Each structure stands twice: as structure tokens, then as C-alpha cells.
Amino acid sequence: MKTGERTVEDTEENRQICRKFCGVCPTFRNNSLEKFNPDLLFCARGTSSAADKKEMNCYCPACELYTKHSLVIGHFCSRR
């Protein structure tokens, strides 16, 4: 996802960082987003293909990638 001049890359390193936050995120867990594509790193790969996602607390702002890439808003799994 582009944010100003920066882009979050879809790399294994970024996926490892993301797993620490998506894995415990209430929106991710309660909607079983790991079963749909993309299954994580939504800030780089786009929103989840899961239908009827119920948004709960968002853990995106706590993620290292959020700060590093100056991301805004959050809920990348369900919003674009």
C-alpha cells in the first residue's frame, strides 16, 4: 500500500513482523482471516477476501511497519 512516498513491501521479513500483530488482533482472529487471501500483511497485499468482516479493535497502529512506513488509519484487513 502506498502511503505518501513509501510502500510496504510484501517480503518474508515483513510477514514475520506482521504475524506478531495480526495473529493476536481481535478483528483478524474473530473473522478467521487466516483462511482467506491475502492471509496477512494487509497493508502491503490489500484487504481480506473474507465476506462480511466484523471490525473490532485494530492492532495495526502497534505494528512496527505502521510506524516505519508512516501508515494511517488501520483496519487494513477490511478497509482500503
PDB file with one MODEL, atoms N, CA, C and O in Angstrom:
MODEL        1
ATOM      1  N   MET A   1       0.854  -1.176   0.000  1.00  0.00           N
ATOM      2  CA  MET A   1       0.000   0.000   0.000  1.00  0.00           C
ATOM      3  C   MET A   1       0.888   1.223   0.000  1.00  0.00           C
ATOM      4  O   MET A   1       1.833   1.310   0.784  1.00  0.00           O
ATOM      5  N   LYS A   2       0.597   2.152  -0.858  1.00  0.00           N
ATOM      6  CA  LYS A   2       1.360   3.398  -0.892  1.00  0.00           C
ATOM      7  C   LYS A   2       0.856   4.341   0.186  1.00  0.00           C
ATOM      8  O   LYS A   2      -0.347   4.489   0.397  1.00  0.00           O
ATOM      9  N   THR A   3       1.786   4.961   0.849  1.00  0.00           N
ATOM     10  CA  THR A   3       1.461   5.950   1.869  1.00  0.00           C
ATOM     11  C   THR A   3       2.430   7.099   1.677  1.00  0.00           C
ATOM     12  O   THR A   3       3.559   7.057   2.166  1.00  0.00           O
ATOM     13  N   GLY A   4       1.998   8.113   0.975  1.00  0.00           N
ATOM     14  CA  GLY A   4       2.908   9.197   0.661  1.00  0.00           C
ATOM     15  C   GLY A   4       3.961   8.682  -0.297  1.00  0.00           C
ATOM     16  O   GLY A   4       3.625   8.224  -1.389  1.00  0.00           O
ATOM     17  N   GLU A   5       5.213   8.744   0.080  1.00  0.00           N
ATOM     18  CA  GLU A   5       6.322   8.302  -0.760  1.00  0.00           C
ATOM     19  C   GLU A   5       6.718   6.857  -0.471  1.00  0.00           C
ATOM     20  O   GLU A   5       7.555   6.304  -1.185  1.00  0.00           O
ATOM     21  N   ARG A   6       6.157   6.243   0.531  1.00  0.00           N
ATOM     22  CA  ARG A   6       6.631   4.933   0.967  1.00  0.00           C
ATOM     23  C   ARG A   6       5.658   3.826   0.616  1.00  0.00           C
ATOM     24  O   ARG A   6       4.451   4.044   0.512  1.00  0.00           O
ATOM     25  N   THR A   7       6.206   2.632   0.436  1.00  0.00           N
ATOM     26  CA  THR A   7       5.406   1.462   0.130  1.00  0.00           C
ATOM     27  C   THR A   7       5.843   0.327   1.045  1.00  0.00           C
ATOM     28  O   THR A   7       7.040   0.118   1.245  1.00  0.00           O
ATOM     29  N   VAL A   8       4.897  -0.399   1.594  1.00  0.00           N
ATOM     30  CA  VAL A   8       5.213  -1.582   2.392  1.00  0.00           C
ATOM     31  C   VAL A   8       5.440  -2.720   1.408  1.00  0.00           C
ATOM     32  O   VAL A   8       4.571  -3.019   0.589  1.00  0.00           O
ATOM     33  N   GLU A   9       6.589  -3.347   1.483  1.00  0.00           N
ATOM     34  CA  GLU A   9       6.940  -4.443   0.585  1.00  0.00           C
ATOM     35  C   GLU A   9       6.388  -5.764   1.115  1.00  0.00           C
ATOM     36  O   GLU A   9       6.337  -5.990   2.324  1.00  0.00           O
ATOM     37  N   ASP A  10       5.979  -6.622   0.200  1.00  0.00           N
ATOM     38  CA  ASP A  10       5.498  -7.960   0.536  1.00  0.00           C
ATOM     39  C   ASP A  10       6.702  -8.893   0.592  1.00  0.00           C
ATOM     40  O   ASP A  10       7.012  -9.588  -0.375  1.00  0.00           O
ATOM     41  N   THR A  11       7.378  -8.896   1.749  1.00  0.00           N
ATOM     42  CA  THR A  11       8.573  -9.725   1.940  1.00  0.00           C
ATOM     43  C   THR A  11       8.361 -10.664   3.120  1.00  0.00           C
ATOM     44  O   THR A  11       7.479 -10.443   3.950  1.00  0.00           O
ATOM     45  N   GLU A  12       9.171 -11.705   3.187  1.00  0.00           N
ATOM     46  CA  GLU A  12       9.076 -12.645   4.308  1.00  0.00           C
ATOM     47  C   GLU A  12       9.413 -11.943   5.623  1.00  0.00           C
ATOM     48  O   GLU A  12       8.793 -12.225   6.649  1.00  0.00           O
ATOM     49  N   GLU A  13      10.375 -11.043   5.603  1.00  0.00           N
ATOM     50  CA  GLU A  13      10.722 -10.286   6.808  1.00  0.00           C
ATOM     51  C   GLU A  13       9.513  -9.494   7.312  1.00  0.00           C
ATOM     52  O   GLU A  13       9.217  -9.511   8.507  1.00  0.00           O
ATOM     53  N   ASN A  14       8.819  -8.806   6.416  1.00  0.00           N
ATOM     54  CA  ASN A  14       7.635  -8.039   6.811  1.00  0.00           C
ATOM     55  C   ASN A  14       6.505  -8.953   7.254  1.00  0.00           C
ATOM     56  O   ASN A  14       5.738  -8.591   8.147  1.00  0.00           O
ATOM     57  N   ARG A  15       6.387 -10.124   6.654  1.00  0.00           N
ATOM     58  CA  ARG A  15       5.358 -11.084   7.084  1.00  0.00           C
ATOM     59  C   ARG A  15       5.616 -11.548   8.517  1.00  0.00           C
ATOM     60  O   ARG A  15       4.682 -11.701   9.304  1.00  0.00           O
ATOM     61  N   GLN A  16       6.883 -11.769   8.850  1.00  0.00           N
ATOM     62  CA  GLN A  16       7.229 -12.184  10.211  1.00  0.00           C
ATOM     63  C   GLN A  16       6.867 -11.095  11.220  1.00  0.00           C
ATOM     64  O   GLN A  16       6.342 -11.390  12.293  1.00  0.00           O
ATOM     65  N   ILE A  17       7.142  -9.858  10.881  1.00  0.00           N
ATOM     66  CA  ILE A  17       6.773  -8.732  11.747  1.00  0.00           C
ATOM     67  C   ILE A  17       5.259  -8.686  11.895  1.00  0.00           C
ATOM     68  O   ILE A  17       4.743  -8.544  13.004  1.00  0.00           O
ATOM     69  N   CYS A  18       4.560  -8.805  10.794  1.00  0.00           N
ATOM     70  CA  CYS A  18       3.098  -8.731  10.774  1.00  0.00           C
ATOM     71  C   CYS A  18       2.452  -9.822  11.630  1.00  0.00           C
ATOM     72  O   CYS A  18       1.478  -9.560  12.336  1.00  0.00           O
ATOM     73  N   ARG A  19       2.982 -11.032  11.572  1.00  0.00           N
ATOM     74  CA  ARG A  19       2.401 -12.161  12.325  1.00  0.00           C
ATOM     75  C   ARG A  19       2.286 -11.859  13.817  1.00  0.00           C
ATOM     76  O   ARG A  19       1.364 -12.330  14.483  1.00  0.00           O
ATOM     77  N   LYS A  20       3.221 -11.076  14.332  1.00  0.00           N
ATOM     78  CA  LYS A  20       3.199 -10.742  15.761  1.00  0.00           C
ATOM     79  C   LYS A  20       1.973  -9.918  16.131  1.00  0.00           C
ATOM     80  O   LYS A  20       1.517  -9.965  17.273  1.00  0.00           O
ATOM     81  N   PHE A  21       1.441  -9.170  15.185  1.00  0.00           N
ATOM     82  CA  PHE A  21       0.315  -8.277  15.465  1.00  0.00           C
ATOM     83  C   PHE A  21      -1.003  -8.817  14.919  1.00  0.00           C
ATOM     84  O   PHE A  21      -2.009  -8.811  15.627  1.00  0.00           O
ATOM     85  N   CYS A  22      -1.013  -9.279  13.685  1.00  0.00           N
ATOM     86  CA  CYS A  22      -2.253  -9.837  13.113  1.00  0.00           C
ATOM     87  C   CYS A  22      -2.710 -11.067  13.893  1.00  0.00           C
ATOM     88  O   CYS A  22      -3.905 -11.248  14.123  1.00  0.00           O
ATOM     89  N   GLY A  23      -1.778 -11.898  14.293  1.00  0.00           N
ATOM     90  CA  GLY A  23      -2.126 -13.140  14.985  1.00  0.00           C
ATOM     91  C   GLY A  23      -2.910 -12.950  16.270  1.00  0.00           C
ATOM     92  O   GLY A  23      -3.661 -13.838  16.674  1.00  0.00           O
ATOM     93  N   VAL A  24      -2.746 -11.810  16.914  1.00  0.00           N
ATOM     94  CA  VAL A  24      -3.460 -11.548  18.168  1.00  0.00           C
ATOM     95  C   VAL A  24      -4.553 -10.492  18.013  1.00  0.00           C
ATOM     96  O   VAL A  24      -5.242 -10.168  18.980  1.00  0.00           O
ATOM     97  N   CYS A  25      -4.713  -9.960  16.814  1.00  0.00           N
ATOM     98  CA  CYS A  25      -5.706  -8.912  16.561  1.00  0.00           C
ATOM     99  C   CYS A  25      -7.127  -9.477  16.637  1.00  0.00           C
ATOM    100  O   CYS A  25      -7.411 -10.492  16.001  1.00  0.00           O
ATOM    101  N   PRO A  26      -8.024  -8.846  17.398  1.00  0.00           N
ATOM    102  CA  PRO A  26      -9.401  -9.339  17.518  1.00  0.00           C
ATOM    103  C   PRO A  26     -10.141  -9.404  16.182  1.00  0.00           C
ATOM    104  O   PRO A  26     -10.892 -10.350  15.944  1.00  0.00           O
ATOM    105  N   THR A  27      -9.945  -8.429  15.319  1.00  0.00           N
ATOM    106  CA  THR A  27     -10.618  -8.461  14.014  1.00  0.00           C
ATOM    107  C   THR A  27     -10.120  -9.655  13.208  1.00  0.00           C
ATOM    108  O   THR A  27     -10.920 -10.368  12.602  1.00  0.00           O
ATOM    109  N   PHE A  28      -8.831  -9.876  13.197  1.00  0.00           N
ATOM    110  CA  PHE A  28      -8.221 -10.995  12.476  1.00  0.00           C
ATOM    111  C   PHE A  28      -8.712 -12.331  13.026  1.00  0.00           C
ATOM    112  O   PHE A  28      -9.169 -13.188  12.269  1.00  0.00           O
ATOM    113  N   ARG A  29      -8.616 -12.506  14.337  1.00  0.00           N
ATOM    114  CA  ARG A  29      -8.989 -13.781  14.975  1.00  0.00           C
ATOM    115  C   ARG A  29     -10.471 -14.078  14.851  1.00  0.00           C
ATOM    116  O   ARG A  29     -10.844 -15.176  14.440  1.00  0.00           O
ATOM    117  N   ASN A  30     -11.319 -13.129  15.194  1.00  0.00           N
ATOM    118  CA  ASN A  30     -12.763 -13.378  15.224  1.00  0.00           C
ATOM    119  C   ASN A  30     -13.383 -13.561  13.844  1.00  0.00           C
ATOM    120  O   ASN A  30     -14.474 -14.118  13.725  1.00  0.00           O
ATOM    121  N   ASN A  31     -12.700 -13.100  12.806  1.00  0.00           N
ATOM    122  CA  ASN A  31     -13.190 -13.292  11.440  1.00  0.00           C
ATOM    123  C   ASN A  31     -12.452 -14.420  10.717  1.00  0.00           C
ATOM    124  O   ASN A  31     -12.693 -14.665   9.535  1.00  0.00           O
ATOM    125  N   SER A  32     -11.551 -15.110  11.432  1.00  0.00           N
ATOM    126  CA  SER A  32     -10.753 -16.207  10.858  1.00  0.00           C
ATOM    127  C   SER A  32     -10.106 -15.795   9.537  1.00  0.00           C
ATOM    128  O   SER A  32     -10.177 -16.527   8.550  1.00  0.00           O
ATOM    129  N   LEU A  33      -9.485 -14.635   9.525  1.00  0.00           N
ATOM    130  CA  LEU A  33      -8.931 -14.094   8.287  1.00  0.00           C
ATOM    131  C   LEU A  33      -7.753 -14.896   7.751  1.00  0.00           C
ATOM    132  O   LEU A  33      -7.377 -14.736   6.590  1.00  0.00           O
ATOM    133  N   GLU A  34      -7.164 -15.756   8.577  1.00  0.00           N
ATOM    134  CA  GLU A  34      -6.070 -16.598   8.101  1.00  0.00           C
ATOM    135  C   GLU A  34      -6.542 -17.601   7.051  1.00  0.00           C
ATOM    136  O   GLU A  34      -5.721 -18.191   6.348  1.00  0.00           O
ATOM    137  N   LYS A  35      -7.854 -17.801   6.936  1.00  0.00           N
ATOM    138  CA  LYS A  35      -8.426 -18.760   5.983  1.00  0.00           C
ATOM    139  C   LYS A  35      -8.686 -18.149   4.610  1.00  0.00           C
ATOM    140  O   LYS A  35      -9.102 -18.858   3.693  1.00  0.00           O
ATOM    141  N   PHE A  36      -8.449 -16.855   4.450  1.00  0.00           N
ATOM    142  CA  PHE A  36      -8.769 -16.152   3.208  1.00  0.00           C
ATOM    143  C   PHE A  36      -7.525 -15.452   2.660  1.00  0.00           C
ATOM    144  O   PHE A  36      -6.573 -15.192   3.395  1.00  0.00           O
ATOM    145  N   ASN A  37      -7.545 -15.157   1.386  1.00  0.00           N
ATOM    146  CA  ASN A  37      -6.431 -14.433   0.771  1.00  0.00           C
ATOM    147  C   ASN A  37      -6.737 -12.953   0.702  1.00  0.00           C
ATOM    148  O   ASN A  37      -7.886 -12.573   0.474  1.00  0.00           O
ATOM    149  N   PRO A  38      -5.755 -12.124   0.889  1.00  0.00           N
ATOM    150  CA  PRO A  38      -4.474 -12.462   1.495  1.00  0.00           C
ATOM    151  C   PRO A  38      -4.675 -12.826   2.961  1.00  0.00           C
ATOM    152  O   PRO A  38      -5.649 -12.400   3.582  1.00  0.00           O
ATOM    153  N   ASP A  39      -3.768 -13.601   3.505  1.00  0.00           N
ATOM    154  CA  ASP A  39      -3.956 -14.102   4.869  1.00  0.00           C
ATOM    155  C   ASP A  39      -3.245 -13.273   5.932  1.00  0.00           C
ATOM    156  O   ASP A  39      -3.416 -13.540   7.122  1.00  0.00           O
ATOM    157  N   LEU A  40      -2.463 -12.288   5.548  1.00  0.00           N
ATOM    158  CA  LEU A  40      -1.839 -11.323   6.462  1.00  0.00           C
ATOM    159  C   LEU A  40      -1.088 -10.288   5.654  1.00  0.00           C
ATOM    160  O   LEU A  40      -1.125 -10.328   4.424  1.00  0.00           O
ATOM    161  N   LEU A  41      -0.421  -9.381   6.298  1.00  0.00           N
ATOM    162  CA  LEU A  41       0.296  -8.265   5.683  1.00  0.00           C
ATOM    163  C   LEU A  41      -0.631  -7.472   4.760  1.00  0.00           C
ATOM    164  O   LEU A  41      -0.297  -7.168   3.615  1.00  0.00           O
ATOM    165  N   PHE A  42      -1.789  -7.155   5.296  1.00  0.00           N
ATOM    166  CA  PHE A  42      -2.831  -6.468   4.533  1.00  0.00           C
ATOM    167  C   PHE A  42      -2.397  -5.075   4.082  1.00  0.00           C
ATOM    168  O   PHE A  42      -2.871  -4.587   3.056  1.00  0.00           O
ATOM    169  N   CYS A  43      -1.516  -4.437   4.823  1.00  0.00           N
ATOM    170  CA  CYS A  43      -1.048  -3.103   4.441  1.00  0.00           C
ATOM    171  C   CYS A  43      -0.262  -3.147   3.134  1.00  0.00           C
ATOM    172  O   CYS A  43      -0.170  -2.134   2.440  1.00  0.00           O
ATOM    173  N   ALA A  44       0.303  -4.293   2.789  1.00  0.00           N
ATOM    174  CA  ALA A  44       1.034  -4.449   1.531  1.00  0.00           C
ATOM    175  C   ALA A  44       0.227  -5.200   0.484  1.00  0.00           C
ATOM    176  O   ALA A  44       0.361  -4.933  -0.711  1.00  0.00           O
ATOM    177  N   ARG A  45      -0.616  -6.144   0.923  1.00  0.00           N
ATOM    178  CA  ARG A  45      -1.266  -7.069  -0.005  1.00  0.00           C
ATOM    179  C   ARG A  45      -2.736  -6.768  -0.271  1.00  0.00           C
ATOM    180  O   ARG A  45      -3.339  -7.389  -1.146  1.00  0.00           O
ATOM    181  N   GLY A  46      -3.322  -5.829   0.463  1.00  0.00           N
ATOM    182  CA  GLY A  46      -4.718  -5.468   0.252  1.00  0.00           C
ATOM    183  C   GLY A  46      -5.651  -6.110   1.264  1.00  0.00           C
ATOM    184  O   GLY A  46      -5.218  -6.867   2.133  1.00  0.00           O
ATOM    185  N   THR A  47      -6.933  -5.801   1.142  1.00  0.00           N
ATOM    186  CA  THR A  47      -7.922  -6.272   2.107  1.00  0.00           C
ATOM    187  C   THR A  47      -8.189  -7.763   1.962  1.00  0.00           C
ATOM    188  O   THR A  47      -7.959  -8.349   0.905  1.00  0.00           O
ATOM    189  N   SER A  48      -8.671  -8.359   3.029  1.00  0.00           N
ATOM    190  CA  SER A  48      -9.022  -9.775   3.030  1.00  0.00           C
ATOM    191  C   SER A  48     -10.219 -10.017   2.123  1.00  0.00           C
ATOM    192  O   SER A  48     -11.099  -9.165   2.000  1.00  0.00           O
ATOM    193  N   SER A  49     -10.246 -11.182   1.489  1.00  0.00           N
ATOM    194  CA  SER A  49     -11.370 -11.552   0.627  1.00  0.00           C
ATOM    195  C   SER A  49     -12.541 -12.118   1.423  1.00  0.00           C
ATOM    196  O   SER A  49     -13.571 -12.460   0.844  1.00  0.00           O
ATOM    197  N   ALA A  50     -12.396 -12.221   2.744  1.00  0.00           N
ATOM    198  CA  ALA A  50     -13.491 -12.722   3.587  1.00  0.00           C
ATOM    199  C   ALA A  50     -14.703 -11.803   3.471  1.00  0.00           C
ATOM    200  O   ALA A  50     -14.575 -10.579   3.489  1.00  0.00           O
ATOM    201  N   ALA A  51     -15.868 -12.408   3.353  1.00  0.00           N
ATOM    202  CA  ALA A  51     -17.106 -11.625   3.255  1.00  0.00           C
ATOM    203  C   ALA A  51     -17.593 -11.242   4.650  1.00  0.00           C
ATOM    204  O   ALA A  51     -17.337 -11.959   5.617  1.00  0.00           O
ATOM    205  N   ASP A  52     -18.275 -10.141   4.753  1.00  0.00           N
ATOM    206  CA  ASP A  52     -18.926  -9.717   5.997  1.00  0.00           C
ATOM    207  C   ASP A  52     -17.989  -9.704   7.200  1.00  0.00           C
ATOM    208  O   ASP A  52     -18.284 -10.313   8.228  1.00  0.00           O
ATOM    209  N   LYS A  53     -16.870  -9.016   7.070  1.00  0.00           N
ATOM    210  CA  LYS A  53     -15.932  -8.906   8.183  1.00  0.00           C
ATOM    211  C   LYS A  53     -16.501  -7.962   9.233  1.00  0.00           C
ATOM    212  O   LYS A  53     -16.980  -6.874   8.912  1.00  0.00           O
ATOM    213  N   LYS A  54     -16.444  -8.386  10.482  1.00  0.00           N
ATOM    214  CA  LYS A  54     -16.877  -7.536  11.586  1.00  0.00           C
ATOM    215  C   LYS A  54     -15.631  -6.899  12.198  1.00  0.00           C
ATOM    216  O   LYS A  54     -14.763  -7.596  12.724  1.00  0.00           O
ATOM    217  N   GLU A  55     -15.551  -5.571  12.124  1.00  0.00           N
ATOM    218  CA  GLU A  55     -14.401  -4.870  12.675  1.00  0.00           C
ATOM    219  C   GLU A  55     -14.494  -4.794  14.187  1.00  0.00           C
ATOM    220  O   GLU A  55     -15.543  -4.497  14.758  1.00  0.00           O
ATOM    221  N   MET A  56     -13.373  -5.071  14.808  1.00  0.00           N
ATOM    222  CA  MET A  56     -13.242  -4.942  16.255  1.00  0.00           C
ATOM    223  C   MET A  56     -12.017  -4.059  16.484  1.00  0.00           C
ATOM    224  O   MET A  56     -11.684  -3.236  15.632  1.00  0.00           O
ATOM    225  N   ASN A  57     -11.355  -4.216  17.605  1.00  0.00           N
ATOM    226  CA  ASN A  57     -10.146  -3.435  17.854  1.00  0.00           C
ATOM    227  C   ASN A  57      -9.121  -3.706  16.768  1.00  0.00           C
ATOM    228  O   ASN A  57      -9.003  -4.829  16.278  1.00  0.00           O
ATOM    229  N   CYS A  58      -8.385  -2.675  16.396  1.00  0.00           N
ATOM    230  CA  CYS A  58      -7.363  -2.779  15.359  1.00  0.00           C
ATOM    231  C   CYS A  58      -5.984  -2.705  16.011  1.00  0.00           C
ATOM    232  O   CYS A  58      -5.702  -1.788  16.783  1.00  0.00           O
ATOM    233  N   TYR A  59      -5.131  -3.673  15.697  1.00  0.00           N
ATOM    234  CA  TYR A  59      -3.779  -3.689  16.244  1.00  0.00           C
ATOM    235  C   TYR A  59      -2.745  -3.131  15.273  1.00  0.00           C
ATOM    236  O   TYR A  59      -1.560  -3.078  15.602  1.00  0.00           O
ATOM    237  N   CYS A  60      -3.170  -2.716  14.085  1.00  0.00           N
ATOM    238  CA  CYS A  60      -2.233  -2.163  13.096  1.00  0.00           C
ATOM    239  C   CYS A  60      -1.356  -1.044  13.668  1.00  0.00           C
ATOM    240  O   CYS A  60      -0.147  -1.058  13.437  1.00  0.00           O
ATOM    241  N   PRO A  61      -1.918  -0.073  14.407  1.00  0.00           N
ATOM    242  CA  PRO A  61      -1.078   1.027  14.895  1.00  0.00           C
ATOM    243  C   PRO A  61       0.055   0.587  15.829  1.00  0.00           C
ATOM    244  O   PRO A  61       1.008   1.343  16.020  1.00  0.00           O
ATOM    245  N   ALA A  62      -0.020  -0.600  16.408  1.00  0.00           N
ATOM    246  CA  ALA A  62       1.045  -1.088  17.283  1.00  0.00           C
ATOM    247  C   ALA A  62       2.180  -1.748  16.496  1.00  0.00           C
ATOM    248  O   ALA A  62       3.260  -1.974  17.041  1.00  0.00           O
ATOM    249  N   CYS A  63       1.943  -2.055  15.240  1.00  0.00           N
ATOM    250  CA  CYS A  63       2.907  -2.773  14.404  1.00  0.00           C
ATOM    251  C   CYS A  63       4.085  -1.883  14.019  1.00  0.00           C
ATOM    252  O   CYS A  63       3.921  -0.693  13.751  1.00  0.00           O
ATOM    253  N   GLU A  64       5.268  -2.480  13.996  1.00  0.00           N
ATOM    254  CA  GLU A  64       6.480  -1.763  13.593  1.00  0.00           C
ATOM    255  C   GLU A  64       6.357  -1.198  12.175  1.00  0.00           C
ATOM    256  O   GLU A  64       6.870  -0.115  11.892  1.00  0.00           O
ATOM    257  N   LEU A  65       5.687  -1.918  11.296  1.00  0.00           N
ATOM    258  CA  LEU A  65       5.550  -1.483   9.905  1.00  0.00           C
ATOM    259  C   LEU A  65       4.686  -0.232   9.796  1.00  0.00           C
ATOM    260  O   LEU A  65       4.906   0.610   8.926  1.00  0.00           O
ATOM    261  N   TYR A  66       3.719  -0.118  10.671  1.00  0.00           N
ATOM    262  CA  TYR A  66       2.822   1.041  10.687  1.00  0.00           C
ATOM    263  C   TYR A  66       3.625   2.317  10.915  1.00  0.00           C
ATOM    264  O   TYR A  66       3.443   3.308  10.208  1.00  0.00           O
ATOM    265  N   THR A  67       4.500   2.285  11.890  1.00  0.00           N
ATOM    266  CA  THR A  67       5.330   3.446  12.210  1.00  0.00           C
ATOM    267  C   THR A  67       6.416   3.657  11.160  1.00  0.00           C
ATOM    268  O   THR A  67       6.621   4.773  10.683  1.00  0.00           O
ATOM    269  N   LYS A  68       7.106   2.582  10.806  1.00  0.00           N
ATOM    270  CA  LYS A  68       8.217   2.657   9.852  1.00  0.00           C
ATOM    271  C   LYS A  68       7.793   3.258   8.514  1.00  0.00           C
ATOM    272  O   LYS A  68       8.553   3.998   7.890  1.00  0.00           O
ATOM    273  N   HIS A  69       6.572   2.935   8.079  1.00  0.00           N
ATOM    274  CA  HIS A  69       6.101   3.385   6.769  1.00  0.00           C
ATOM    275  C   HIS A  69       5.080   4.521   6.853  1.00  0.00           C
ATOM    276  O   HIS A  69       4.420   4.848   5.866  1.00  0.00           O
ATOM    277  N   SER A  70       4.960   5.114   8.029  1.00  0.00           N
ATOM    278  CA  SER A  70       4.053   6.257   8.239  1.00  0.00           C
ATOM    279  C   SER A  70       2.636   5.969   7.758  1.00  0.00           C
ATOM    280  O   SER A  70       2.020   6.790   7.078  1.00  0.00           O
ATOM    281  N   LEU A  71       2.127   4.792   8.120  1.00  0.00           N
ATOM    282  CA  LEU A  71       0.772   4.406   7.731  1.00  0.00           C
ATOM    283  C   LEU A  71      -0.244   5.162   8.577  1.00  0.00           C
ATOM    284  O   LEU A  71       0.083   5.654   9.657  1.00  0.00           O
ATOM    285  N   VAL A  72      -1.459   5.254   8.092  1.00  0.00           N
ATOM    286  CA  VAL A  72      -2.527   5.930   8.819  1.00  0.00           C
ATOM    287  C   VAL A  72      -3.787   5.082   8.802  1.00  0.00           C
ATOM    288  O   VAL A  72      -3.940   4.199   7.957  1.00  0.00           O
ATOM    289  N   ILE A  73      -4.670   5.348   9.719  1.00  0.00           N
ATOM    290  CA  ILE A  73      -5.996   4.748   9.874  1.00  0.00           C
ATOM    291  C   ILE A  73      -5.956   3.360  10.497  1.00  0.00           C
ATOM    292  O   ILE A  73      -6.387   3.211  11.640  1.00  0.00           O
ATOM    293  N   GLY A  74      -5.462   2.342   9.809  1.00  0.00           N
ATOM    294  CA  GLY A  74      -5.502   0.969  10.300  1.00  0.00           C
ATOM    295  C   GLY A  74      -6.623   0.194   9.643  1.00  0.00           C
ATOM    296  O   GLY A  74      -7.159   0.620   8.620  1.00  0.00           O
ATOM    297  N   HIS A  75      -6.983  -0.944  10.225  1.00  0.00           N
ATOM    298  CA  HIS A  75      -8.001  -1.844   9.664  1.00  0.00           C
ATOM    299  C   HIS A  75      -7.698  -2.161   8.200  1.00  0.00           C
ATOM    300  O   HIS A  75      -8.605  -2.178   7.368  1.00  0.00           O
ATOM    301  N   PHE A  76      -6.429  -2.411   7.885  1.00  0.00           N
ATOM    302  CA  PHE A  76      -6.041  -2.708   6.505  1.00  0.00           C
ATOM    303  C   PHE A  76      -6.650  -4.013   6.018  1.00  0.00           C
ATOM    304  O   PHE A  76      -6.760  -4.225   4.810  1.00  0.00           O
ATOM    305  N   CYS A  77      -7.045  -4.890   6.930  1.00  0.00           N
ATOM    306  CA  CYS A  77      -7.668  -6.155   6.535  1.00  0.00           C
ATOM    307  C   CYS A  77      -9.072  -5.949   5.981  1.00  0.00           C
ATOM    308  O   CYS A  77      -9.559  -6.774   5.209  1.00  0.00           O
ATOM    309  N   SER A  78      -9.723  -4.864   6.365  1.00  0.00           N
ATOM    310  CA  SER A  78     -11.119  -4.677   5.966  1.00  0.00           C
ATOM    311  C   SER A  78     -11.404  -3.372   5.232  1.00  0.00           C
ATOM    312  O   SER A  78     -12.498  -3.191   4.696  1.00  0.00           O
ATOM    313  N   ARG A  79     -10.439  -2.465   5.200  1.00  0.00           N
ATOM    314  CA  ARG A  79     -10.650  -1.170   4.533  1.00  0.00           C
ATOM    315  C   ARG A  79      -9.517  -0.894   3.564  1.00  0.00           C
ATOM    316  O   ARG A  79      -8.412  -1.417   3.712  1.00  0.00           O
ATOM    317  N   ARG A  80      -9.796  -0.087   2.597  1.00  0.00           N
ATOM    318  CA  ARG A  80      -8.748   0.321   1.655  1.00  0.00           C
ATOM    319  C   ARG A  80      -8.659   1.807   1.613  1.00  0.00           C
ATOM    320  O   ARG A  80      -7.837   2.356   0.880  1.00  0.00           O
TER     321      ARG A  80
ENDMDL
END
